[in-house]
Structure formats: C-alpha cells, structure tokens
Amino acid sequence: MAVAGCGPAGLAAALLLARDGHRVTIVERFAAPAPIGSGLMIQPTGLAVLRSLGLDGALIARSARIDRLSGQAGGRTVLDVAYATLGQAGLCGFGVHRATLFSVLHDAVTAAGIPVETGRTIAGSEPVAAGGRRLVFADGTRSAPFDLIVDALGTRTPLAPPCGRALHYGALWANLDAVPGFAGDALEQRYRRASMMAGVLPIGRPPGAAADQVAFFWSIRADRVAAWRQAGLAAWRDEVQALWPATAPLLEQIVDPDCLTFARYAHRTLSRPAGAAMIHIGDAWHSASPQLGQGANMALLDAYALAKGLREADGVAAGLAAAVALRRRHVRLYQALTALFTPVYQSDSRTLPFVRDRLVGPLSGTWPANRIQAAMVSGLIGSPLRPLALA
Ligand SMILES: Cc1cc2nc3c(=O)[nH]c(=O)nc-3n(C[C@H](O)[C@H](O)[C@H](O)COP(=O)(O)OP(=O)(O)OC[C@H]3O[C@@H](n4cnc5c(N)ncnc54)[C@H](O)[C@@H]3O)c2cc1C
C-alpha cells in the first residue's frame, strides 16, 4: 500500500496499517519530512487515536494542557468554554506545536521501519489493468502498482478533483516564547466585530525549543496581506495592542513580517472519498477553517477508521466503503458546524458579531450553551468514537 503524504493523516494511517500487517510505503514531496505551520489543538478525539498507538504520553509531555477557551469583545466575555462542563474526569485539549505532533508520529514511523520516499512530488494516479493503482510523479515517472493508495496529501491534493472554495479570511501565525499575562491553560481570543481577531494558544515546548511557547495568530483577509506587509510592523503592532494591550511583550518578539506565516483556509468536502484502489483521508477528504480546531483530529480519526474498515471487511473495496461509513456522519456534521460558525468570527458581517456579542455571548457560560459548546470544541458531537470502538 502507498500512503501519499507525511502529515498527521498519512503518518497515523501508515502506523495503523503497518500494525495490522500491511506492507506500507509513505511518499512525500519534501526532501526531509517536516511540518508546516504553527500551533494546533489536539482534542479528546485525536488523543484517543494517539492513545491507541501508544503515543499519547509522548505528545502530552511536550504540549500544554488546555482546560478553557475564552473570548472577549470590547471588554465583554463572548466565549467561555470549559471542558469540565462535560463532567468527564480529565477531559481537556492539548495545545501543541505542529512539529511536536509531527515528531511524535514520525519517530514512531521510523521505529516501525516504515519506508518514507522523500523528494517525490505526486501529480496524479492511474488505475492498473490487473487491479490496483500507481502514482504518477511531477517528473513524469510512475511508481510500481499498489493494492491501495491512501491520499493524505492535504487540502490541495492532486489525487482528487478540485472542489469547495477558498475563504476570504486566513490568519498570520507565529510561534513565540511564552510571556506572563496569559492563562497557561486556555486558548484566549480578542475580537472586534468579526473582522479583527487575535489569539494566543499555549503550545508547550516544541522540539529544540529552550522555553515554553505560544502560538499567536491574527486574522486577516487574504487580499490585505500584501498591504499589511507594505505598511510595516509599527502600525500593525499599534492596532494589535489597541485591541489587546497584554500582547505587547509578544509583539516585541516579532521583528520582521517574515516572523509571521500567512495561512489561508478553504472549505471543501469530497462527495466520493473512496474509489477504485484509492481513499482520501484527512484534509484531502475534507478541510475547513481551524475555527473549531478539528482538522488534525479528524485526520487521525479517518486514519483509524481506514485501518478498522480494512481489518474487518472482506477485501479492499469493502474495507474502503466501511471506513467511509464509519466517518461520514461526523465529517458532515463538523463541516457544517465549521461553515456555520466561521463567519461569526471571521467575516465582514456586522450583524453576526452583534448577535454574538449581545445575545449568544452572555449565554456562553450558562447551561445548556456551555455544554453544547464544550462538546462541539472537543469534537465529541455526533459520538465519533463510538463506531470506532475507541474509548
Ligand atoms: C493555521 C492553521 C491552524 C490550524 N489549527 C488546527 C487546530 O487547532 N486543530 C486541528 O485539529 N487542526 C488545525 N488545523 C488543521 C490541520 O492542520 C489540518 O487539518 C491537518 O494538518 C490535516 O492533516 P493531513 O495529514 O490531512 O494534511 P497535511 O497536514 O496538509 O499533510 C499533507 C502532507 O502531504 C504532503 N504533500 C502535499 N502535496 C504533495 C504532493 N503533490 N506530493 C507529495 N507530497 C505532498 C505535504 O508536504 C504534507 O506533508 C489548522 C490548520 C491551519 C492552516
């Protein structure tokens, strides 16, 4: 089997498939596999998959436990989500640097002896007459045939037809040394309407770092990034500090626009995530803005479902159908929820943030809104772990 892509979905799928006795090769475009981006949150859903691989301890040791998500607009609390409201002992999220999640999974792939072919940019695939499928590379060469290709190439996969839409808003991200003045156990955000948002997420101590870090993000429209860059950092720092004065010592660490990486988001969901000798998992199947913080977790759940589907079904085609069936409902639910909530926090609308700040916000800390929000953020709405028989 070939696993295309060395992100969370590909690495987890390779580990789970190899553990079931499949012969797996990972194919990746990077010369040296490396994670892109800043911080992310591992939810109880993603952690359950890591636990099944025996990797939860390694991740937890290098991440920051997150018990709450809080958001303020104009001095009002408009988001107040605590995992504890779900009443399950120990339930929480973990803020991690992407490199931490990557290295935990990649180290396990190396230890399991799974081969990783690097420096191979995939351009497409083609079916093989005798059954199976081969990869077609950007340099025109072709791979040997595989029984199954697992597409874990992320949201811009060349192995699936384009679909969905790019969102107008994205965010500038940076990893910075943690400073006093922020909760060590919370994702904190500040908003002005839905067009301005800053966030600080503790991410523990990434590989190679001497101190604990936070991921800082600043929401920005994609068509304003060039103007932001040209305007220089001073004006931008004043804007951020006016919104959130406590960020001053974080902003001092940003000495150059290149300290910030712009990530643009897209909402897309493949209607047919599996075909002949091919399945699309993770962002290759479905991607969304990180507003609900589920992408990496959904990728891990997809990988787990794939291994379970293949293990329990008779043959590859039946296994792929079973894997899709195990995940489809949860994927649809969270794609819809993310599409619904993203404009409340990232858009040019004036009505949505007005309703958020004056009507929904005040309810955020009270029952049942607090429980619904906690279940949504933890990824547990729709009970995704039950069909996978994951605790
Ligand atoms: C700024 C930002 C913040 C986020 N925050 C969160 C969060 O808090 N929680 C959360 O769960 N998720 C979050 N996400 C989403 C999460 O990062 C993704 O959902 C997750 O990385 C998807 O994993 P994946 O393995 O499917 O794809 P990817 O991580 O995109 O991995 C794809 C891999 O395929 C390789 N590849 C791509 N194209 C080719 C090619 N043509 N040939 C060969 N190799 C190729 C890439 O190099 C990469 O290694 C965030 C995303 C962004 C952008």
The ligand as an ORCA input file, in Angstrom:
! r2SCAN-3c Opt
* xyz 0 1
  C      -3.149     27.860     10.624
  C      -3.843     26.566     10.876
  C      -4.254     26.257     12.196
  C      -4.869     25.023     12.436
  N      -5.270     24.715     13.719
  C      -5.798     23.486     13.979
  C      -6.176     23.070     15.300
  O      -6.085     23.827     16.277
  N      -6.611     21.797     15.470
  C      -6.728     20.929     14.434
  O      -7.111     19.769     14.648
  N      -6.416     21.293     13.175
  C      -5.969     22.542     12.918
  N      -5.649     22.895     11.644
  C      -5.907     21.953     10.547
  C      -4.834     20.881     10.479
  O      -3.561     21.451     10.394
  C      -5.093     20.014      9.255
  O      -6.427     19.592      9.285
  C      -4.167     18.790      9.285
  O      -2.817     19.178      9.173
  C      -4.537     17.847      8.133
  O      -3.624     16.805      8.105
  P      -3.344     15.993      6.777
  O      -2.336     14.968      7.132
  O      -4.647     15.576      6.195
  O      -2.761     17.044      5.727
  P      -1.428     17.925      5.807
  O      -1.079     18.226      7.217
  O      -1.682     19.077      4.893
  O      -0.283     16.998      5.204
  C      -0.177     16.753      3.827
  C       1.206     16.191      3.522
  O       1.260     15.858      2.118
  C       2.412     16.433      1.521
  N       2.086     16.762      0.125
  C       1.173     17.662     -0.297
  N       1.107     17.682     -1.638
  C       2.010     16.757     -2.083
  C       2.376     16.290     -3.380
  N       1.810     16.779     -4.501
  N       3.307     15.314     -3.465
  C       3.857     14.764     -2.346
  N       3.553     15.192     -1.088
  C       2.634     16.174     -0.958
  C       2.701     17.674      2.365
  O       4.056     18.090      2.227
  C       2.340     17.191      3.764
  O       3.429     16.535      4.375
  C      -5.075     24.118     11.367
  C      -4.669     24.458     10.072
  C      -4.069     25.675      9.821
  C      -3.632     26.012      8.404
*
